[in-house]
Amino acid sequence: MVQVSSFLSLWILIGAASTALEAKDHEPLQLGTRLELFVDDFLIERTEGVTKRLHTPVSAGKILELNRPWEGNTCFYTTVLRDGDRYRMYYRGSSDPTATPPSVIEAGETVIPKHPQFSCVLESSDGIHWERPSVGIIEFDGSRDNNIVWTGKGSHNLAPLLDPKPGVPESERYKALAGGPLFALKSADGFRWEKMQEEPVISDGAFDSLNIPVWDQARGRYLAIYRDFTEGVRTIKIAESTDFLNWTPGEWGDFGDAPLEHLYTNGTAPYIRAPHIFLGFPKRFHPWRNKFSDSPRPGISETVLMSSRDGYHWNRYLEAFVRPGRDPRNWLNRNNLLAAGTVATAPDELSLYMVRNYKFPSIYLERMVLRTDGFVSMHTGYGGGEFVTKPLVFEGSNLVLNFATSAAGSIHVEIQDAKGQVLPSFGLEESPLIWGDEVEYFVRWERDLAATTSDNPLRRIAGKPVKLRFVMKDADLYSIRFR
């Protein structure tokens, strides 16, 4: 279902903003050397016996209990980012004892008393071990020995951005949207924040959510992805800006033929290895299901996955990306919030961070891990299959694959011209038999073995439109790039 107030006006807007990343039907895709994921059909021309498979992260355990006096059972709205050699995670410190169902409180459990909401920060050097820095800014209960960085208006849902825009003043390295209507904030260090102006910058929405600013590197603009309602259902709007203060009117997000469902949050950030692709981890909300009869409010939530290349048009997977799981305390309303952003915690590993046991005194942050680029794969079973890309133009002299096969599985690669004719020396007969499990595999044709750097066979066709044909058996292909 297309969620737009004016279908025509949205397409006019997007058409004006398009770049070479969205090639016209008759033009080849300009890949250059950038990484491409298979989270959408951007690369795909045709498939036979190959489907897109959604993969799910697995738990790496609890990283932090949210049990400080300024935190509590309704801590929420997390964002993770990297600043130099440090990772930071921002979240809301909050507690509400009336939100916990009395029937599931165990003997000796107590909920932190209600207090004002705060914006707080964690730090880590590796994305695995996290600590609360004592920033000494906001006083709580007579002490500044805490990790609170903002209080008052906007502390409910401060959403930070470490601004990569060229030429940004040092005083504005960090920016944020917060509140409802949304105010613009700035900070030099990510700890000490101030409003960029007294007036709100975006007012056309329903902002009781984490309303996220991102930098669109491909087009040189800021995007705000924020909450609003259509037909009584929570969904997203998108606005854009060049200065973070003056924003276009919001346009409804377009989810194609996906059904209209409550997206309580959107959890969006540019993917760290391919920033031209936005990955969102929305919290899908089912408002009428109720696991606990004495719950103050009904509803169940889980995390889903969506992606976009322009911030307006989204490819949304209907299967859950992260389910509530076996713990009954994760089946309470508005639970299972996945942070916006991902962190590389090993050469072959991504980490994602989830709020669990929301509204219970046992609330905690959980680290989840996923294979690098491993959100979605082109997958085929033992019977085999193949897919062919659209015409594309690349730079460099190496094709690099992120793939996994079974011991009996395999991948072959064929290179064709733009019309689908096999290029000499790049047919299936010349393709190496590729098998194993590697995040970064350099494909070597037989001619490569004797080739010098200047005579590399792929270099000879760089800059010319080609198609890639992948013939696969019991295999998953997660990403490709040329170097």
N, C-alpha and C positions, 0 to 999 in steps of 0.2 A: 504494500500500500504506500503510495507516495504521500508524505506528510508535508504539504506545502499550502500556504495560504494563496499563493498564485503560482501555478505551475509554470506559466510563461515567464513571469518575472524572474524566477529562480534560474531557469535555463539561460536567460539573457545575461544574468549576473555571472554565472559560471563560465559561459562562453567567453565573456570578456576577460576573465581571469586565467583562462587556459594557457598552457605553455607547451613546450616540446615534450614534456612528460606525458601528456595525453595526445598522442599522435592521432591525426585524422585517419579515417578508414583507409585511404589510399596512400598514406605515408608510413614508412617504417618507424618502429620505435627506436628512439635514440637512447641506448643504454649506456654508452660510454664505458666506464669501468665500475659503475655503481652496483651494489648488491641488490638482487631482486628476490623477494619472497613469493611464495605461492598462496598468499592469503586471499587472493582474488583471481579474476580471469584476465588480468591485464596482459599477461604474456601469451595466453592460450588461444590458439586458433581452432584446433580440433583435438578430440580425445577418442580413444577406443580401448575399453577395458581398463581405463585409469580414472580414478576419482580423487577429489580432494578429501583428505582425512584430517579431522581436527584432533590435535593431541592435547593432553592435559598435564599441568605441572603436578609434581608429587611433593609431599611434605618433607621438609628438612628439619622440622622440629620448631619448638617454641623459642623465640629470641628475646622476648621481654614481656613481663607481666605489668599491666598498666595500673599499678597499685599505689602510686604516690598520692599524698593528700590533695594535690591539685589535678589529679587524673580521675579515674573512676570508671564505672560500668558503662558510661555512654561516650567514652573516647571514640573518635571517629575521624573520617575525612583525611586520609593519608596521601601524601605525595612524596616521591623519592627522586632525588637528583644528585648529580655529581658536580663538585666544585674542586677542580684540581685533583689532589690526591685524597680528598675526603668525600664521603657520601653523607648526604643529609636526608632525613625523613621528617616531614612536617605533619602534625596531627593536632586534633582538637583534644584538649584536656577538659573532661566534663563528667559529671556524675548526677544520677537521678534515681534515688532509692525506690521511687514509686513505679519505675519501669520494669522491675524484676518480678516475675510471677512468684508469689509466695510458696506455691506447692513444690517448687524445685530447689528451694534454698536448703542447703544441708546444715546440719548442726554445727554451730561455731562460725558460720559464714556471716560476714557483715559487709554492707555496702558503704563505701565512702560517702559521707554526708554531701548533700547538694551544695554547690558553690558556683561562683561565676565561671563562665566558659573562658578558656585561654587557648591561644595558639602556642604550641610547644614544638621543640625540635630535638631529634636524636642525631648522633654522629657515629660514623664508622670508618675505619681505614680499609676494610676489606669487603664490606657488604654482608658479612656473616655475623660479626660480633658488634653489637650496638650499645651505646652508652648515652646517658643524659649529660650533656655539658652544662656546667654551672655558668650561665651567662651573666648573672648578676644584674638584670635589667628591671624585672617586675617583682614587686614585693608580694609575697603570699604568707599570711599568718606570721607577720613580723620578720620575715627573712627573704633575702634575695638569692639565696643558695638554691636555685632551681633552673629549669630549662625553658621557662616561659619567655616568649619573645613578643607577644602582642596580647592586649586585652581591650575590652570595650567593643565598639562597633566593628564588626567584621571578624571577631575572634571565633565566631561559630563555624566559619568555613573559609579561612584564609587559604588561598591556592597560589603557591609561589611559582615563579619562573626565573631560572638563571638565564638572563637575556644574552643570546649569542649574536644579536644584531650588531653589525660592524659600526664602530664609532660611538657606542653607548657610553655616556659619562660614567666615571667611576662611582658616582653617587647613586646610579641607577642600575648597577650590575644585576641586582635582584628586583623583580617587579612582582606584583600580586594583584589578584582580584579578590575582593572579600565583601561580605555583607549581602544585603538585598533591600533596595537596589544595590548594584555593584559599585564599589569604590576602587580606585586605583591607588596602590601603595608602591613605595620604592624603598630600597635599602642598599647600602654599600657592601655590607658584610653578611646579609641574611639573618642578622640578629636584631638590629635596631631599625625599626620600620617607621615611616611617616607617610601621610597621605600626599599624593601628587597634586591634589586639589580638593577643596571642601565639597564640591558638588559630585554626585554620583556620575559615572560615565556610561552605564547601561541600566535602563529602567524597564525595558519591555519584556519582562519574564516573571517567572515564579522561582525564586532563588534559594529555596530551602534545600540545598544540595551543595556539592562541591562544584563550583563553576570555574572552569579551567581555562587559563590563557596558555597558548602555545605560540612559538615562532615558526612560521611557514618558510623554511629556508629556500624552497624552490621558487617562491614568488616574492620574497622579501616583504612579508606582512605579518602582523599579529592576527591570530584568530582567538575569539572567545567562544567556548563551547559550553552552553549553559542551559539550565532547566527551564522548561515551560510546559504547559499542558495543551494538548489538542484532543478534542472529543472526550475530555475528562481523563485522559491518559498522560502520564509523565513521559516526556520525550525531550529532545534537544533542539535548541536554536543555535545558529552560528552568526557571529558578527565579525567584521574585520576592521583593522586600523593600521595606520603607518606610524602613529606616535603614542599609542596606548591611552590616549585621552579622548580622541574623537573617533567614534565607532559608527559603522553603518547600521541601519536598522536590521534586527535579527531576521534570518531566513530559516525556515523549518528544515531540519535534516531530512534527507531523502534516503529511505531504506529499501528502495525498489519494491519487490513484491513480498518482502518479509511482513508478517502480521504485526498489527499495532499492539505493542506490549509495553507495560510500565518499565521504563529505564530510570531507576531511582537516582543513579549517578552515571557518569560517562567514563571516568577513569582514563582520559586520553592523554597521550604523549607521543612525540615523534619516536620511532624505533631507533635505538641508539646506534645500530649498525647500518641503518638505511633511513635517514631522517626525512626523506621524501615520502615515506609511508607513515601515516598516523595509525597507531594501534590503540584501541579503546577496550577497557575492561568494565563494561557497564554492569551495575548490580540490577539484575532483572527481579522485579517485585511482583509477587502473586498475592494481592491484597486480601483475598477471602479465605485462604487456607490458614488453619490455626492448629498448631501442635499442642498447645497448652490451654486448657479450658479457662484458666484464670489469668491468662495474659491480658494486660491492660489494653493491648491493641493487637488485632489479628494480622496475619500476613507472614509470608516466607520469602526469603531472597536467596539468590545464587548468582554467580558471576558468569557472564557470557563474553564472547570475543567479537569485536568488529574492527574493520579497517577502512581507511579512506586515503585517497591520494590528493584530495583537494579540500577536505574538511567539510564538504557539503554532501557529497554522495558517499554512502556507506554500504559496505558489504557485511551483513550481520549473520553470524552463525546461530542457528536456533537451538542446537544442542548446548548443554551447559559446558562451559570451560572449566569451572570448578564447582562441584556439587557441595551441598552442606555436609555430607559425610555421616559417619557413624555416631558422632557425639550429639546427643539430643539437644544440647545447649546451642548448637549451631542451626537449629530449626526454629528459632525465634525470629520475629519480624525484623527486617532491615539488617540482618546479619551478613557475614561473609563478604565484607568489603575488600576488594583488591586495590592496592595503592596504584595511583597513576605513575607510570614509569617502570623501567626495568633496570637491573644492575648486572653487569658481567662479573661473576664471582670466580670464574675459572675460564681457561681458553675454550672449553666446550660446554659451559654452563651459564645460564641466566638465572637470576634470583628475582622473585616477586614476593610481595608482602601482603598478608591478609589479616584483617581484624577478625578474631574469633571470639565466641562466647559474649557477643555484644549484649549489653543490658544485664549481664550477670557479674557478680563480684570476682569471678574467675577470668574476666576479660584479658586477652593477651594478643600479642602480635606473633604470627607464624611466618616463617620463611618457607617459600615453595620454590622448587627448582625445575627447570625445563632445559632441554637440549638447546644449545645456541641455534637461533633461527627456527626452533622446533615447534612453532605454533600450528602450522598446517603443512602437510606434505602432499605431493602428487604420489598416489599410492596404487599399487596393483598387487594382487595375490599371486598364488602359484601358477595360475593359468596364464598370467602375463597380459600385457597390453602396451599401448604406446600413446604418446601425444606429440603434437607438433606446435611449435611457437608461431606467432605472427612474425612477419618480416621485421628484423631488427638490425641495428647498426651498432657495432661495438668498437672499443679501442683496446689496444694491448695485444698480447700474443699468447695468453694462457686462458683456458676455460677451467674454472674452479667450481667444484660441486660439493655440496653438503648433503650426504646421502647415507642410507643404511640398507643393507640387504640381509636376507637369511643366508645360511651357509650354502643353500642351493640356488639362491637368487642371483640376479645380475642386472646390469644396465649397459646398454650400448648407445652411442651417440652418433647420429648422422648429421652432416651439415648440407643444406640445400641452398640453391639460390632463391630469390624472392618469389619465383614462380613455382617452386617445389621440385626443381630438377636437381639431382644429386651432383654435388661438386666433385670433380676428380680428386681422388685420394682421401675423400671424407665420407665415403659410403659406409654402410654397416659392415662390409667385409673388412675395411681398414680400421674400424673402431676397436679400441682395446676392450677386452672383457673386464668390466668394472664390477667388483664385488667387495664386500666388507662393510665397515662402519666408520666413516671419517667425516669430520666437520669441514676440513679443507683439503680436498683432493684435486690435484692438478692432472687433468686428462692429457695423456701422451699418446699421440698417434705414432705409428711405426716410423714415419719420416722424421719425427722429432729426435729420434735417438742419434742421428748423424747431423742434425741441423745445428748451425751456429745461431747465435741470438739474432743476427741480421737476416738469417735465412729461415727463421721459424715459419712453418707453413701457415699457422693461424695469422701471423703478422701480414701475410700476403693478401688476406681477404678482409682485414680490419678496415673499417670505413665503408664497406660495401654491404648492401642489404642481403641478409641471409636468414634462413630458418633453421632451427634446431629440432631434430627428431629424436626423441628418447624412446627406446624400446626396452621395456622393463619386465622383470619377473620377480615376484615376491620381494618388492623393494619400495622404499620411500625416498623421494627427492625433496629436500627442504628448501634449498636456495641455490642460486647460481650467480656467478659474476665472472667478468673478464678482467684480466690484469695484464 
